[in-house]
Amino acid sequence: AAPLQSWIQIALAYYNHGMLDQYEQVMKEACDNMNFLPTDANTNDNQMAILNSLCAYYTNAISAARRKKASEQQTNHYWELVQKHNAEAMHKDPFNATAFAVK
């Protein structure tokens, strides 16, 4: 399996090409598997980067859903995802200032 940094680079390439569904899928897959992937000196930082990126992505999705007057159910779904990833970041490293990105 590839290290977390590789997952992040692949996801960012998708994001930079406007392929947001693929970006989300790679980041979710990395998040789901990050405890089983090879580790290195930057593992904790990379884990926090993935969790914070997902929080930011879903926070933007909430804003977009509200602008489009999307259903409250869809907005709540994104909010639940933000809370889930933020809670995981807080659990992984409660003293990391980036874990407080979204509350």
Secondary structure, 3 states (H helix, E strand, C coil): CCCHHHHHHHHHHHHHCCCHHHHHHHHHHHHHHCCCCCCCCCHHHHHHHHHHHHHHHHHHHHHHHHHCCCCHHHHHHHHHHHHHHHHHHHHHCCCCHHHHCCC
